[in-house]
Amino acid sequence: MTIHTILKMGDARLLRTAQPVTAFDTPALHQLVADLHDTMRAAQGAGLAAPQIGMDWQVVIFGSDTPNPRYPDRPLVPPTVLINPTITPLGDAQEEDWEGCLSVPGLRGKVPRHSRIRYTGFDALGQPIDRVAEGFHARVVQHECDHLWGVLYPARMTDLRQLGFTEVLFPEISAAEDD
């Protein structure tokens, strides 16, 4: 089990564009995916991107078979390893909703995101993934993929008055579950 330190906002490594994965089903890629899973679980995250642990590869993981304590009322998102993703909005509709981030601990902000998307990419074996997602699932995918392009959610916000401390906005979520 390898749990990495999650980089925090202000670290220049979070602003870089990650590089595409060129070789699938390798020991290094499988180790990265395992490390991402271990780190995400330990931090109770809804997802995690390789750049958040200092790796410049286009690899994100998200989802769980059990409810997430950081987002207790949200629907389950299927556990996914997504490599070299592309996101295509399906329509112009957007929704604003609250987001948090393991790289921006203790804060939440209202972020506009496309309501419905198609995402494609590959799993760790190089098998293609092609899915349509909406609602929270679409939000999580867009949030995690933003990390691959050096974007943290506050940069997507249109009204910084909608940024605040989780403990104030959502007192039912303990600080230990949010950091």
C-alpha positions as CSV (number, residue, x, y, z in Angstrom):
1,M,0.0,0.0,0.0
2,T,1.5,3.3,-1.1
3,I,-0.2,6.5,0.0
4,H,1.2,9.6,-1.5
5,T,1.1,13.2,-0.3
6,I,-1.5,15.1,-2.3
7,L,-0.1,18.3,-3.8
8,K,-2.0,21.5,-2.7
9,M,-3.0,24.6,-4.6
10,G,0.0,26.8,-5.0
11,D,2.3,24.0,-6.0
12,A,3.4,24.7,-9.6
13,R,3.3,21.0,-10.5
14,L,-0.6,21.3,-10.4
15,L,-0.5,23.8,-13.2
16,R,1.3,21.7,-15.8
17,T,-0.3,19.8,-18.6
18,A,0.1,16.1,-18.2
19,Q,1.6,13.9,-20.9
20,P,-0.3,11.2,-22.7
21,V,0.4,7.6,-21.7
22,T,2.1,5.8,-24.6
23,A,2.5,2.3,-23.2
24,F,-0.4,0.4,-21.5
25,D,-0.4,-2.7,-19.3
26,T,3.1,-1.9,-17.9
27,P,4.3,-2.4,-14.3
28,A,4.8,1.3,-14.0
29,L,1.3,2.2,-15.1
30,H,-0.3,-0.5,-12.8
31,Q,1.8,0.8,-9.9
32,L,0.6,4.3,-10.6
33,V,-3.1,3.2,-10.7
34,A,-2.6,1.2,-7.4
35,D,-1.0,4.2,-5.8
36,L,-3.8,6.5,-6.9
37,H,-6.4,4.1,-5.5
38,D,-4.6,3.8,-2.2
39,T,-4.2,7.6,-1.9
40,M,-7.8,8.3,-3.0
41,R,-9.2,5.8,-0.5
42,A,-7.0,7.1,2.4
43,A,-8.2,10.7,1.6
44,Q,-11.8,9.7,1.1
45,G,-11.8,11.3,-2.3
46,A,-14.3,11.0,-5.1
47,G,-11.5,10.9,-7.6
48,L,-7.8,11.6,-8.0
49,A,-5.6,12.6,-10.9
50,A,-1.9,11.6,-11.4
51,P,-0.7,15.2,-11.3
52,Q,-2.1,15.5,-7.8
53,I,0.6,13.1,-6.6
54,G,3.2,14.7,-8.8
55,M,3.0,12.3,-11.8
56,D,2.7,14.0,-15.2
57,W,0.7,11.3,-16.9
58,Q,-2.8,11.6,-18.2
59,V,-4.3,9.2,-15.7
60,V,-7.4,9.8,-13.5
61,I,-9.4,7.5,-11.3
62,F,-12.8,8.2,-9.9
63,G,-15.9,6.5,-8.4
64,S,-16.6,3.9,-5.8
65,D,-19.0,1.1,-5.0
66,T,-19.8,2.7,-1.7
67,P,-21.1,6.2,-0.7
68,N,-18.4,8.8,-0.2
69,P,-18.3,10.6,3.2
70,R,-17.2,13.9,1.5
71,Y,-20.3,13.7,-0.8
72,P,-22.8,11.6,1.3
73,D,-25.9,12.5,-0.7
74,R,-24.5,12.1,-4.2
75,P,-25.2,9.1,-6.4
76,L,-22.6,6.4,-6.8
77,V,-20.2,6.8,-9.8
78,P,-18.8,3.6,-11.3
79,P,-15.2,3.0,-10.3
80,T,-13.1,3.9,-13.3
81,V,-9.5,4.2,-14.4
82,L,-9.4,6.7,-17.3
83,I,-6.3,7.3,-19.4
84,N,-5.7,9.8,-22.1
85,P,-9.3,11.2,-21.8
86,T,-11.3,13.4,-24.1
87,I,-14.5,15.0,-23.0
88,T,-17.2,16.1,-25.4
89,P,-20.1,18.2,-24.1
90,L,-23.5,16.9,-25.2
91,G,-25.4,20.1,-25.6
92,D,-25.0,23.6,-24.2
93,A,-26.7,23.0,-20.8
94,Q,-24.6,23.6,-17.7
95,E,-25.2,23.2,-14.0
96,E,-23.6,25.0,-11.1
97,D,-23.0,22.9,-8.0
98,W,-20.6,22.6,-5.1
99,E,-17.2,21.0,-5.5
100,G,-14.3,20.3,-3.3
101,C,-10.9,19.0,-4.1
102,L,-8.2,17.1,-2.3
103,S,-5.7,19.7,-3.6
104,V,-7.8,22.6,-2.2
105,P,-8.6,21.1,1.3
106,G,-11.2,22.6,3.5
107,L,-12.9,24.7,0.8
108,R,-15.9,24.2,-1.5
109,G,-17.0,26.3,-4.4
110,K,-19.9,26.5,-6.8
111,V,-18.6,25.5,-10.2
112,P,-20.4,25.5,-13.6
113,R,-20.0,22.3,-15.5
114,H,-21.5,20.7,-18.6
115,S,-24.6,18.8,-17.5
116,R,-24.1,15.9,-19.9
117,I,-20.9,14.7,-21.5
118,R,-19.4,11.9,-23.5
119,Y,-15.9,10.8,-22.3
120,T,-13.5,8.5,-24.0
121,G,-10.1,7.1,-23.3
122,F,-8.5,3.9,-22.2
123,D,-8.2,1.7,-19.1
124,A,-4.9,0.5,-17.8
125,L,-4.8,-2.5,-20.2
126,G,-5.4,-0.2,-23.2
127,Q,-9.0,-1.2,-23.7
128,P,-11.2,1.7,-25.0
129,I,-13.7,3.4,-22.8
130,D,-16.6,5.3,-24.3
131,R,-19.4,6.5,-21.9
132,V,-22.1,9.1,-21.6
133,A,-22.5,10.7,-18.2
134,E,-24.7,13.3,-16.6
135,G,-25.1,15.0,-13.3
136,F,-22.6,14.2,-10.5
137,H,-20.9,11.5,-12.7
138,A,-20.2,14.1,-15.4
139,R,-19.1,16.7,-12.8
140,V,-16.6,14.3,-11.3
141,V,-15.1,13.3,-14.7
142,Q,-14.7,17.0,-15.7
143,H,-13.2,17.9,-12.4
144,E,-10.6,15.1,-12.5
145,C,-9.7,15.7,-16.1
146,D,-9.2,19.4,-15.4
147,H,-6.2,18.3,-13.3
148,L,-4.6,16.8,-16.4
149,W,-4.7,20.3,-18.1
150,G,-3.4,22.2,-15.0
151,V,-6.8,23.6,-14.0
152,L,-8.1,23.6,-10.4
153,Y,-11.8,24.2,-9.8
154,P,-11.5,27.8,-8.4
155,A,-10.3,28.8,-11.9
156,R,-13.7,27.6,-13.3
157,M,-15.8,29.6,-10.8
158,T,-17.7,32.5,-12.1
159,D,-18.5,34.0,-8.6
160,L,-15.9,33.8,-5.9
161,R,-18.5,34.8,-3.3
162,Q,-19.6,31.2,-3.7
163,L,-16.3,29.9,-2.3
164,G,-16.1,29.1,1.3
165,F,-14.9,26.8,4.1
166,T,-16.5,23.4,4.1
167,E,-17.0,23.5,7.9
168,V,-19.1,26.6,7.5
169,L,-21.1,25.6,4.3
170,F,-21.6,22.0,5.2
171,P,-21.2,21.6,9.0
172,E,-22.4,18.0,8.7
173,I,-19.2,17.0,7.0
174,S,-16.4,16.7,9.5
175,A,-13.1,18.5,8.8
176,A,-11.3,15.0,9.0
177,E,-13.5,13.8,6.2
178,D,-12.8,16.9,4.0
179,D,-9.0,17.1,4.2
